[in-house]
């Protein structure tokens, strides 16, 4: 009796190569890992769960993964379509209820961004689920455009040079990994379009229901980078190269100088 094959989405070979190379370079997923994928229902996390499924099917090592969607507990919040999608493609999925929205008015710090608050709280809830269920790693769908935007946001607004690490150990004892960190956002957008997906967008952000001024700095940074790329189609390629060729002893930090040269 022939085995019935599971349905699969179309993932470009280029995107799979990028994800595979990133995994190999930074040893993100290995033998025996149990990985929890944060699934918001957006294009990035949807692409991530299907790339994880592909890796699991073809990798020369065995690991497990499942997806988790964090509910904020806000009015009208529904993830039925996300749950149906995971069921259709045989991806284990849990919707985790929280009261993040309810406590946000009292808990958020003065002059703090609602968006950053909800992001921190969602990450914390995801970490707690991972910790309570024995996961060794948590995977998020950040892509290369995200880390470039964060790099310049940190430089221009925080006075620091900092990007997004492909892997690091959390204070909870497990690792956070970003398997799509070298993929471009346009590749993930194409994935959603090619497969006729309807990703969840900003309408799922709790801050949209709050009577607050929305942050525009990141949106402005995205536009600035888009304009740079229009002027120079190789700019993201050069930024990626610079992230891998760091001459940290040339900056104004005495701790990074070579003392033998002074």
C-alpha positions in Angstrom: 0.0 0.0 0.0 1.5 3.3 -1.1 2.0 6.0 1.5 -0.1 9.1 1.2 2.1 12.1 0.8 1.5 15.2 3.0 0.5 18.4 1.3 3.4 20.9 0.9 3.7 24.5 -0.1 6.0 25.8 -2.9 9.2 27.1 -1.4 11.8 28.6 -3.8 15.1 26.7 -4.1 16.9 30.0 -3.4 15.1 30.6 -0.1 15.7 27.0 0.9 19.4 27.4 0.1 19.6 30.5 2.2 17.9 28.9 5.2 20.0 25.7 4.8 23.3 27.7 4.7 22.3 29.7 7.7 21.5 26.6 9.7 24.8 25.0 8.7 26.9 28.2 9.4 25.5 28.9 12.8 24.5 25.3 13.9 21.0 26.5 14.7 19.2 23.1 14.7 20.9 19.8 15.5 20.3 16.2 16.5 17.7 15.7 19.2 16.5 19.4 19.3 13.0 20.2 20.3 12.2 23.6 18.7 9.2 25.9 19.4 8.4 28.2 16.5 6.6 31.5 17.4 3.7 31.6 14.9 2.0 35.0 14.6 0.3 34.1 11.3 2.3 36.7 9.4 4.2 35.9 6.2 7.5 35.5 8.0 6.4 33.0 10.6 4.3 31.1 8.1 7.3 30.7 5.8 9.4 29.6 8.8 7.1 26.7 9.8 7.2 25.4 6.3 10.9 25.7 5.9 11.3 24.0 9.3 9.1 21.2 8.0 11.3 20.9 4.8 14.5 20.8 6.9 13.0 18.1 9.1 12.1 16.0 6.1 15.5 16.3 4.4 18.1 16.9 7.1 20.6 14.1 8.0 19.6 14.5 11.7 16.4 14.1 13.6 14.7 16.9 15.5 11.2 17.9 16.5 9.4 21.2 16.1 6.0 22.6 16.7 4.3 26.0 16.5 2.8 28.2 19.2 0.6 31.3 18.8 0.4 33.7 21.7 -3.1 35.3 22.1 -3.1 38.7 23.7 -6.7 38.3 25.0 -7.9 41.3 23.1 -11.5 41.8 21.6 -12.0 40.1 18.3 -8.8 38.2 18.4 -9.1 35.0 16.3 -6.5 32.5 15.1 -8.9 29.9 13.6 -7.4 30.1 10.2 -3.9 29.8 11.5 -4.9 26.6 13.4 -6.6 25.3 10.3 -3.5 25.9 8.3 -1.3 24.0 10.7 -3.8 21.1 10.8 -3.9 21.0 7.0 -0.1 20.7 6.7 0.3 18.4 9.7 2.2 20.9 11.9 1.6 20.6 15.6 0.2 23.9 16.9 -0.9 25.4 20.2 -2.8 28.6 20.8 -1.7 30.0 24.2 -4.1 32.3 26.0 -2.8 35.3 27.9 -4.2 38.4 29.5 -1.5 40.7 28.1 -4.0 43.1 26.6 -6.0 43.4 29.9 -2.9 44.3 32.0 -1.2 46.5 29.4 -2.8 49.8 30.6 -1.5 49.4 34.1 1.8 47.6 33.3 3.2 49.6 30.5 5.9 52.1 31.5 5.3 55.8 30.9 6.5 57.1 27.5 7.2 53.5 26.5 6.0 52.2 23.1 2.9 50.0 23.2 4.4 48.0 20.3 7.6 47.2 22.1 5.6 46.4 25.3 3.4 43.9 23.5 6.4 42.4 21.7 8.3 41.9 25.0 5.2 40.4 26.7 4.5 38.0 23.8 8.2 36.9 23.8 8.0 36.3 27.5 4.8 34.2 27.1 6.5 32.2 24.3 9.5 31.6 26.5 7.3 30.4 29.4 5.5 27.9 27.1 8.9 26.7 25.9 10.3 26.3 29.4 7.2 24.5 30.7 7.2 22.0 27.8 10.8 21.1 27.5 11.9 22.8 24.3 15.6 23.3 23.7 15.2 26.1 21.3 12.8 28.9 20.3 12.7 29.9 16.6 11.5 33.3 15.4 10.9 34.5 11.9 13.1 37.6 11.8 14.7 38.2 8.3 17.7 40.2 7.1 15.7 43.3 6.5 14.7 43.2 10.2 18.3 43.0 11.4 19.4 45.8 9.1 16.6 48.0 10.3 17.4 47.2 13.9 21.1 47.9 13.3 20.5 51.4 12.0 17.7 52.1 14.6 20.2 51.2 17.3 22.9 53.4 15.7 20.7 56.5 15.1 18.4 56.3 18.2 20.4 54.4 20.9 24.0 55.3 20.0 25.0 51.6 19.8 26.1 49.2 17.1 23.9 46.2 17.5 22.1 43.8 15.2 20.1 40.6 15.7 22.1 37.4 16.5 21.3 34.3 14.6 21.5 32.3 17.8 22.0 33.1 21.5 21.3 31.5 24.8 18.5 33.0 26.8 18.5 33.4 30.6 15.8 30.7 30.7 18.5 28.1 29.6 17.4 27.4 26.0 18.6 29.0 22.8 16.7 31.5 20.6 17.4 31.0 16.9 16.5 32.9 13.7 16.7 30.5 10.8 15.6 33.2 8.3 18.0 35.9 9.4 19.9 35.9 6.1 16.7 35.8 3.9 15.3 39.0 2.4 11.8 40.1 3.2 10.9 40.1 -0.4 11.6 36.4 -0.6 9.2 35.7 2.2 6.6 38.0 0.6 7.0 36.1 -2.6 6.5 32.8 -0.7 3.1 34.1 0.6 2.1 35.3 -2.9 3.2 32.1 -4.7 1.1 30.0 -2.3 -1.9 32.3 -2.2 -1.6 32.7 1.5 -3.5 35.4 3.5 -1.1 36.3 6.3 -2.2 38.2 9.4 -0.9 41.7 9.3 -1.0 44.8 11.6 -4.7 44.3 12.3 -3.6 41.7 14.9 -1.4 44.2 16.8 -3.1 45.1 20.1 -1.6 48.6 19.9 -4.0 49.2 17.0 -6.9 49.2 19.5 -5.2 51.7 21.8 -5.7 55.4 21.5 -2.0 56.1 21.3 0.4 57.6 18.8 1.9 54.8 16.7 5.7 54.7 16.4 7.0 55.9 13.0 10.7 55.5 13.4 10.9 52.0 12.1 8.5 52.6 9.3 10.7 55.6 8.3 13.8 53.4 8.5 12.3 50.9 6.2 11.5 53.6 3.6 15.0 55.0 3.9 16.5 51.6 3.3 14.2 51.0 0.3 15.3 54.3 -1.2 19.0 53.4 -0.7 18.4 50.1 -2.5 16.7 51.9 -5.4 19.8 54.0 -5.7 22.2 51.1 -5.3 20.8 47.6 -5.9 23.8 46.0 -4.1 23.4 47.9 -0.9 21.9 45.0 1.1 24.6 42.7 -0.3 27.3 45.1 0.9 25.6 45.5 4.3 25.6 41.7 4.7 29.2 41.5 3.8 30.1 44.2 6.3 28.3 42.3 9.1 30.8 39.5 8.4 33.9 41.6 8.1 34.0 43.6 11.4 37.2 45.6 12.2 36.2 46.4 15.8 39.6 47.8 16.7 39.0 50.8 14.4 36.2 52.3 16.5 36.3 54.8 19.4 36.2 52.1 22.1 39.5 51.9 24.1 38.6 48.4 25.3 38.8 47.2 21.7 42.2 48.6 20.8 45.2 46.4 20.4 47.2 47.4 23.4 50.5 46.2 21.8 50.1 49.0 19.1 49.8 51.8 21.7 
